[in-house]
Amino acid sequence: MALNPARIELEIGELVLHGFAPGDRHRIGAAVERELARLFAEQGVSPSLARNGEVARLDASAFQVALGAGVESIGTQVAQSVHRGLSR
């Protein structure tokens, strides 16, 4: 159940990922979009994000990727880090 049934528009102008194959960028990006949509649908928008409305820059911090992880898993982890950063 969503905590905040608000309509949001999220635009990621630049997503910087180090250590990944350039050819995987589109598939990782698509996985990030899917997971963020799922997280916002399930958990809603944090009160601070709803109040402030815009985040100019977000450092979602580092995360560990298991050796041999697929692009779907990587995109999911990226989205979860971004969502945590937006929920602070």
N, C-alpha and C positions, 0 to 999 in steps of 0.2 A: 504494500500500500504506500503510495507516495505521501511524503510528509508535507510537500508544498506543491499543490497542483497548478503550477505556473507554467506558462509557455516560455521557453527559452530558445535563444538562438546562439549557438556557440560557433565561433569562427576561429580556427587555429591558423594564424598567418604563417607561422613557421614552426616546425617540429624538428628539433635537432637531436639526432640519435647518433652516437659514436659507436663504432665497432660492428656495424651491420652492413651487409652487402647492399650497394646502391640499387641493385635490381629488385630488392625486396621492399623498397620504400612504399610502393603503391599498395601492396598487399598488407603491409603493417599498418599503413594509414587507414585502410578500409576496416581492419580489425579494431583499430582505435575508435573509429566512428561507431561501429556496432556496439562495442562494450560501453562507451560513454552513453549512448542512447539507452541501453539497458539499465545502467546504473542510475541515470536521472529519472527514468520511468519508475524504477523500483523504490528509490530512496528520496526522490525529489531534489529540490534545490536547497542548499544550506541557507539559514537565515542571513548570514553575513553576505553571501553572494546576492541574495534577493534584495537586500538593503542597498548594497553598493552598486550592483548592476553591471559593472565592467571591471575587468582585470586586464591591465595593460601588459603585464609580464608575469609569468608564473614559472618558478623553478620547481618542477615536480620531483626533484632529487633523483639520486641514483637508485637502481634496483638490480638485483642479481638475476641473471638468466641462466637456467640450467643448460649445460652443454648439450647441444643437439636440439634445443627447443625450436619448435616450428614458428613460422611467422604469425600464426593465429595466437599462439600463446604469448609471443612477444608483444603483439598489439594489445592484447588483454591486459598485460602487466603495465604497459605504458598508460593505458586508459585509467587503470586503477590508481596509478600514481598521480595522474592529472586530477582525477576526481577527489582524491585525498587532499591535494593541494588547494583545490577550489572550496573544499569543505572546512578549511581552517578558519 
